């Protein structure tokens, strides 16, 4: 490579970084006022819940095991269905969705645990990869929205396009109760969000005290953030918890402010070692919620209202790439292996998570550098 080419590349990076530095507020400016923060928003998720979300995020992938969409779901005996029920509860009712753009999602509802979880699959296909690199921004509102209350809010156009894809396939696990039984085709020609929210609406009508969770890995993590804020806006009296893994930055500064300002929404992003995806995109994009950073020794460190790196540490994605950032992004063995080192943490007598153990899970927030 010639010195002119190298010099040009350095100049482009320098000018881009300087432009971002001039236009970008400091990361602390996305933090809501203390008076606006609900106490529950600062509660750190225990290892049981975090592991459950990680396993569910993993099981919506079309990997070497049977895919949720392609699996033969006869009587709920499919491999993925069985494993999801082992994770979420044997009474769990499941619905799987496949949308245009190859987006896959699932809804799991456990009446016993009073928990409804929406899961999004991460980057896997060519269309997913194309969506990842479409980094120009669009408004947050959905295709069917009549008004935009926050015209300054912009999100990654590729992630947004995947989230609002039209549903092409709905599959039941064959084990759905009559009270919540879905009709195949009832969501035909509906956008994915509308189909998912329709199911959530039925769940809440059936069990109003159900907790709402959203999870995903990689692209699925980005979709979980979009779903989380949209759920929080739709159900202002219902708390929504997002726990995702290897999540990229989803929107601009105004979007981060919007997400963090919602007292009924809590986002925890788990980042494994030098995961390069968890640091991107890097120009004028900001993280939302809180970060749980897992270090080289699998120890967790939590940072509240962490919007990402400042201008002066903008090289982190490139450094991460050189230090194994691609491998660190893998769900298995990466994230799951690190989380599993904490799964035997001591529990309280009532079964709740304890703050002690051989290798205790994260218990307090640190100050971000």
N, C-alpha and C positions, 0 to 999 in steps of 0.2 A: 504494500500500500504506500503511495507516495506521500511525502511530507505535506503537500498541498491538500490532499484528501483528508489526512489526519487533522490538519489545521482547520479545515472547513468544518469537520465534524465537531471539533472542540468548540469552535465559534458558535455553531448552531445550538449546542447544549448550553453554552454559557449565556447566550442571548435569551433562550427559552427559560432558563432558570431565573435570570434577572427579571424578565417580564412577570413571571409568577411571583417573585419576591415583591415586586412593586404593587401588584394587584391583590395579593392574598393577605387576609387578616391572620393574626397569630392563632395557633391551634386552640388557645384558651378561650377565644371569643365564641366558640361554639357551645361552651358550657352554659347551661341555663342558670338563672338567678337562684340563689339558695332558697328563697321563699317560694319558688315555683317547683322545687323538687319534692316528689313524694318519697317518703322514707323507703318504701319497698323497691324503688328504682335503684337503690344502692346495695340491695341485698345480693351477695354473691351466690351464684348457683352452686349447690353441693355436687360432689363427685357423682352420685347416683344419677341425678338429673342430667348432668353434663355428658356422662357416658351413654345414657339412654338416647339423648339427642344425637350423639356421634354415631351410634350404631344404626339409628333410624336413617340418618343422612347417608350412611354407607349402603344400606340395603335398597335404596332406590336407584342405585347404579345398575346398568346392564353390564355386569362384569362376567367372570367365569361361572358364577352361579346363575340360576335362572333369573330372568328379568321379571320385574313386577308386571310389565305390560305383556311380554311374550310368554310368560309362564302359563301353564294350563291350570287355571284357578277353579278346578272342579271340586265343589264342596269345601273350598277353603283348604285344600290339602297341598297346594303348591309349596315348593321349598321356601321361597321368599316370604310367603304368607305365614308359614309356620314359624320362621325365624323372627318376623316382625311381631308376631303374637308372643313369642318368648321374651322379647324386649319390652313391648308395651303392655302386655297382659293378655291372658288367654281369652278374656271376654272382648277383646278389641275388635271393633268393626272397621273394615278397610274399604277404601275406594281409590282406584288408580286412574290417573288422567294422562292422556298423551295429546299434546297440542301442536299446532303448526309451528314449524321451526325446530321440531324434535324436542320440545320441552316436555319433561315428564315430572309429574307431581303425584303425591298421595295424601290422603286424609286418613288419620287413625283416631278412633274414638273409643276410649275405655270407660264404660259407665261406672265400673267399680272404682277406678282411680279418679274419676271425674276430670279427665284430661283429654283434650282434643288437640292433635298435633298435625300441622301441615308440613310436608317434607318436599323439598325440591332437589332434583338430580343435578349434579355438577356437570362441568364440561366433559363431553365424551365424543360427540360427533363433529363432523365438519361444520355443520350449521351452528353448533354451539361455539366452535372456535371463531367463526366469522363474527358472531355476536360479541364475543369477548373483545375484538379489536375495533369495533365500531364505537370509538370513544367520544364522538361529538355528542352534545347534550340536547335533550328535549324536555318539554314540560312534563311534570309528574302525572297530570290528570289522565284518566282512562279514556278510551274511545267514546264511551257513552256519557261522559261528564258534560254537564251543560255550562259549568262555570269553573274558573280557576281562581281560587282565593289567594294563591301565592304565585303570581306570574314570574317572580324572580327565582323560584325553585326549579332547578334543572337536574336531570339525572342522565346517566349513561344510556345512550339511545339503543345500543345493542341489548343491554339487560332489560330495558323497558319493552323492547320489541318481543323478546322471549316471554316476558311476564304476561303480556296481553295477547299472546297467540290464541288463535281459534281452536277450541277443543275438537279433536278428531276422533277420540276414542275414550270411552268410559268403561271400566271393568270392575265388577263386584267380586268379592272373595267368596260369594255363595253362603256367607254366614252372617248376613245382615238381618237384624231384627225387623219384624213387620213394621214397627213404629218408625223405622228409619230406612225402610227398603227403597233402593234407588231403581229407577227404570232406565234400562239401557237406551240411550238415545235422547233422554230428556234434556241433555245439555248440548245436543247437536247444534252447531252453528252459534254457540255461545263462546265468548272470550274466556280464557282460562280463569281469570280472577272471578268473573261472575259465577262460573261453575263451582269453584272452590267455596266462595262465600255463600252460595245457595246451600251447600252441604253444611257449612258452619251454622247457618240460620236454622236448619232442621235440628242440628245437634243441640243448640241453645234452647230451642223451643221444647225439646224433649227433656233436657237437663240444664236449666238456667244457671246453675252454679259451676258448670264445667269451666276448667282453666283452659286458656288458649296459648298454645306454644307454636313456634315456627322454627324450622331448622333447615340446614343445607350446607353443602361443602362447595367451595370454589364458586362457579357460576351459580350453583344452588344457594350459596350463602348470600350472594348479591340479590337473588330473587326473594330470599327470606326477608331481607331488609325492606324491599319494596312492598311485600305482602304485609309485613309488620306494621308499617306506617299506614297503609290503606285500611287494615283491620282496626287500628287505633282510631282513625278518623271516622270509620263507619260505626264503631261501637265505643263511644266516648265514656261510657260507664263500665266498660269491661277492660280489665288489665290484660295486656298482650306481652308475652315474653318471647324474645328472639334469642336463640343460642345457636351460633353458626361457627364454621370452621374454614380457615383459609379464605376468608371473605375479602374480595377486593373493595376498593373505595367505589361508592355507588353514585354520588352526586356532588354538587357544588357546596359552597359554604352555606348558602341559604337552606339547602336540603338538610345539611347536618344540624343546623339550628332548629329547623322544623321538627325533625325526629327527636332531638334531645329535649325539646320544649314540651313534648306530650307526656303529661303526668301518668297516663295509663299505658305507657309503652316503655319497655326496658330491653336494651340490646346489649348482649355480651358476645364479643367476637374472640374466638380462641385462635391464636396464631402459634404455629409450631416452628421453633428455632428460626431459621433464616428464610422461611417461606416467602418466595419472591412475589407470589400472587397477592398475599396479604398486604403488600406495600405498594401495589399498583391500582389504577393508573396514578401517575405521579405529578401531573401538571394540572393544577387548579381543581383537584378532587380532594375530598375530605372524608375521613372515617366518621361513623356515628357511634354513639353509645360508649361502652367501656371495652378495654382490651384485656384479655388474659393471655399473656405471653409465656409460652413454655420454653424454657432454656435448654441448653445442651445436656443438662443432668435430669431433664424431665421435671424440673421444679417450676411451678406456676408463679407468675408475678402479675398482679392486677393493677391497671391504671384507669382511673375513672375519667369519663368524658374525654377520651383520647382520640383526637382528630387525625393523628398521623404525624409524620416527620415534618419538621420545619424546613425552610429553604436550605439551611446550612447542612442538613443531613439528607439532602435529596439524592445522594449517591447510594443510599441504602439498598434500593432494588438491584443495582448493578453489583454491589458488594455481595448481597445475598445470593445472586445468581452464581457468582464465583465460589461461594462457600457452600454450595449444595442446596441452594434455594429451591430448585426444581424438585429434587428428591424429598425435601422437607415438606413439600406441598401435598404429598400423597396421603390419602386417608388411612390406608393400610399398607405397610405397618406404621407409617409416621404418626399421625394423630392418635389412632387407637392404641398403639403400643405405649405411647407416653401416658395417655390417660389410664391405661390398665395398670400402671405401676402404683396408682392410687386407689384402686378399686377395693382393697382390703382395709381401707382406713376404718378406724374404730367408730362404731355408731353408739348413739345414746340408747338408753334402755327403751325408749319409746320408738326406736327404729329410725329416728331422724339423724341427719348427718352430724358428726362430731367435729370439733376443731382440733382433735388430737389423733395421732396415729403414727405408725412406723414411718410413713412418708405422707404427712398431712397435705390435704388439698388447700388451695388458696383461701385465706381467711380475712385478709385486709387489703386495702388499696395502697399503692405507693405513689409518690409524686413523680410524674413523668419528667424526664430530662429534656 
